[in-house]
């Protein structure tokens, strides 16, 4: 079972839904905030999309503090009561306390918090121009979260026209101060080679910063560079180590790569059973590559008990998603009519959903 050709070009194509487009899950509480309603902490967890535009938009505990500009701690040693109120969903209180801290202490993190409140419309009417002003005040005073927020604003065209040059500038400034998601996004720009000269070595350095902070997308991307030997020495063992870390955080692409390495014993001890379990997890999350690999396993009985009905199901699903496998075509065609019909029936709910999706 050979690994798919994961190129840097393909990796960049997936970057359309980067962490830079992340929005705090508190946006869902917008109407409640405007009405002065308190939301619970559980409803207010940060939201971070993954590399692929799929169901993998999930929160990362390791990176949650960097998801919004509000993550900055108070510039003094006092408890940050404004941010504490924000975390608990008391947005009016957060706004009032932050405003007071700015007026009395010129508090940088409070400026950033005001930017976030205006950007999301929590506790105050949404006003992206005011959000950008507060972010700039804080960024000019060295707040890396405000810099990251400005980079997102520039890239998304919020509070002004889209400006990739300005976005790159703010990503670079925030990354220099150790912001993990800024480092990740800046790394992608270096791999892309449009705003900066293409430099995989620099990209790897930046991805390493984000990887050490626990960002699974960066771990997956850096693992890909180690697999290909681009910007770093080729090292399959290091690639597998990084993919294993990202897999724990439910990065689907990393799960697929790690499973392939486990199945083949490439850079890690061979373990077909563990590989099959990972393929199943990624298949259930919609990865056509994982669906195809799982179908092979269930057809051959290597890594999991043979199950021709399930093999047929996953083959038909992966085929509908664009995977081609002539061997599995032959396998399904040679099954008896009842078994094949059972597999088609099992695949039908998935196929119906795929057909309804816009092309």
Residue pairs with C-beta under 8 A, 6 or more apart in sequence:
1 260
1 263
1 264
1 293
1 296
2 260
2 264
3 227
3 257
3 260
3 261
3 264
3 266
4 256
4 260
4 289
6 224
6 227
6 228
6 253
6 257
7 228
8 191
8 200
8 224
8 225
8 228
8 230
11 51
11 191
11 221
11 224
12 188
12 191
12 192
14 51
14 52
14 253
15 51
15 188
15 192
16 53
17 49
17 50
17 51
17 52
17 53
18 49
18 51
18 184
18 185
18 188
18 217
19 48
19 49
19 63
19 181
19 184
19 185
19 215
19 217
20 148
20 151
20 152
20 155
20 167
20 171
20 181
20 185
21 49
21 152
21 155
21 156
22 46
22 47
22 48
22 49
22 67
22 68
22 152
22 181
23 47
23 120
24 44
24 46
24 47
24 67
24 68
24 70
24 116
24 120
25 43
25 44
25 45
25 46
25 47
25 59
26 33
26 39
26 43
26 44
26 89
26 120
26 122
27 120
28 43
29 37
29 39
29 43
29 44
29 89
29 122
30 120
30 121
30 122
30 126
32 38
32 39
33 39
33 89
33 91
33 92
33 121
33 122
33 123
34 121
34 123
34 125
36 92
38 88
38 89
38 90
39 89
40 89
41 87
41 88
41 89
43 89
44 87
44 88
44 89
45 59
45 64
46 59
46 64
46 67
46 68
47 57
47 59
47 67
48 57
48 58
48 59
48 60
48 63
48 64
48 67
49 56
49 57
50 56
50 57
50 58
50 216
50 217
50 251
50 252
51 217
51 220
51 221
51 251
51 253
52 252
52 253
54 252
54 285
54 286
55 285
55 286
56 250
56 251
56 252
56 285
58 250
60 214
60 215
60 216
60 249
61 214
62 213
62 214
62 215
62 249
63 180
63 181
63 213
63 214
63 215
64 71
65 71
66 145
66 148
66 179
66 180
66 181
66 213
67 181
68 116
68 145
68 149
69 112
69 113
69 115
69 116
69 119
69 135
69 138
69 143
69 145
69 146
69 148
69 149
70 83
70 86
70 112
70 113
70 116
70 145
71 145
72 83
72 108
72 109
72 112
72 113
72 138
72 143
72 144
72 145
72 146
73 80
73 83
73 109
74 80
74 83
74 101
74 107
74 109
74 110
75 105
75 107
75 108
75 109
76 105
76 107
80 109
81 97
82 94
82 97
82 98
82 101
82 109
82 110
82 113
83 94
83 109
83 113
85 91
85 93
85 94
85 97
86 94
86 113
86 116
86 117
86 122
91 117
91 122
91 123
91 124
92 123
93 123
94 113
94 117
94 122
94 123
95 114
95 117
95 123
95 124
97 110
98 107
98 110
98 111
98 113
98 114
98 117
99 110
99 114
101 107
101 110
102 110
102 111
102 114
108 138
108 141
108 142
108 143
108 146
109 138
109 143
111 134
111 135
111 137
111 138
111 141
111 143
111 146
112 134
112 135
112 138
112 143
112 145
112 146
112 149
114 134
115 130
115 131
115 132
115 133
115 134
115 135
115 138
115 146
115 149
116 122
116 131
116 149
117 123
117 124
117 131
118 124
118 126
118 127
118 128
118 130
118 131
118 134
119 126
119 128
119 131
119 135
119 149
119 153
119 158
120 126
121 127
128 153
128 158
128 159
129 159
131 149
131 153
131 158
131 159
132 150
132 153
132 158
132 159
132 160
134 146
135 146
135 149
135 150
135 153
136 146
136 150
137 146
138 145
138 146
139 146
139 147
139 150
139 170
139 173
142 177
144 173
144 174
144 177
144 178
144 179
144 182
145 174
145 179
147 170
147 171
147 173
147 174
147 177
147 179
147 182
148 170
148 171
148 174
148 179
148 181
148 182
150 166
150 170
151 166
151 167
151 168
151 169
151 170
151 171
151 174
151 182
151 185
152 158
152 167
153 159
153 160
154 160
154 162
154 163
154 164
154 166
154 167
154 170
155 162
155 163
155 164
155 167
156 162
157 163
164 195
165 195
168 186
168 189
168 195
168 196
170 182
171 182
171 185
171 186
171 189
172 182
172 186
173 182
174 182
175 182
175 183
175 186
175 206
175 209
178 209
180 209
180 210
180 213
180 214
180 215
180 218
181 210
181 215
183 206
183 207
183 209
183 210
183 218
184 206
184 207
184 210
184 215
184 217
184 218
184 221
186 206
187 202
187 203
187 204
187 205
187 206
187 207
187 210
187 218
187 221
188 203
188 221
189 195
189 196
190 196
190 198
190 199
190 200
190 202
190 203
190 206
191 198
191 200
191 203
192 198
193 199
196 202
199 231
200 225
200 230
200 231
200 232
201 231
201 232
202 231
203 225
203 231
204 222
204 225
204 230
204 231
204 232
207 218
207 221
207 222
207 225
208 218
208 222
209 218
210 217
210 218
211 218
211 219
211 222
211 242
211 245
214 249
216 245
216 246
216 249
216 250
216 251
216 254
217 246
217 251
219 242
219 243
219 245
219 246
219 249
219 251
219 254
220 242
220 243
220 246
220 251
220 253
220 254
220 257
222 232
222 242
223 238
223 239
223 240
223 241
223 242
223 243
223 246
223 254
223 257
224 239
224 257
225 231
225 232
226 232
226 233
226 234
226 235
226 236
226 238
226 239
226 242
227 234
227 236
227 239
227 257
228 234
229 235
232 238
236 261
236 266
236 267
237 267
237 268
239 257
239 261
239 267
240 258
240 261
240 266
240 267
240 268
242 254
243 254
243 255
243 257
243 258
243 261
244 254
244 258
244 268
245 254
246 253
246 254
246 255
246 258
247 254
247 255
247 258
247 278
250 285
252 282
252 285
252 286
252 287
252 290
253 287
255 278
255 279
255 281
255 282
255 285
255 287
255 290
256 278
256 279
256 282
256 287
256 289
256 290
256 293
258 278
259 274
259 275
259 276
259 278
259 279
259 282
259 290
259 293
260 266
260 275
260 293
261 267
261 268
262 268
262 270
262 271
262 272
262 274
262 275
262 278
263 270
263 271
263 272
263 275
263 276
263 293
263 303
264 270
265 271
272 297
272 302
272 303
273 303
273 304
275 297
275 303
276 294
276 297
276 303
276 304
278 290
279 290
279 293
279 294
279 297
280 290
280 294
281 290
282 289
282 290
283 290
283 291
283 293
283 294
283 314
283 317
286 321
288 317
288 318
288 321
288 322
288 323
289 318
289 323
291 314
291 315
291 317
291 318
291 321
291 323
292 314
292 315
292 318
292 323
292 325
292 328
294 314
295 310
295 311
295 312
295 313
295 314
295 315
295 318
295 325
295 328
296 311
296 325
296 327
296 328
297 303
297 304
298 304
298 306
298 307
298 308
298 310
298 311
298 314
299 306
299 308
299 311
299 315
299 328
299 331
300 306
308 331
308 335
308 339
308 343
309 339
309 342
309 343
309 346
310 343
310 346
311 328
311 331
311 332
311 343
312 332
312 335
312 339
312 340
312 342
312 343
312 344
312 346
312 347
313 343
313 344
313 346
313 347
313 350
314 347
315 325
315 328
315 329
315 331
315 332
315 343
316 332
316 343
316 344
316 347
316 351
317 347
317 350
317 351
317 354
318 325
319 325
319 329
320 350
320 351
320 354
320 355
321 354
332 340
332 343
333 340
335 343
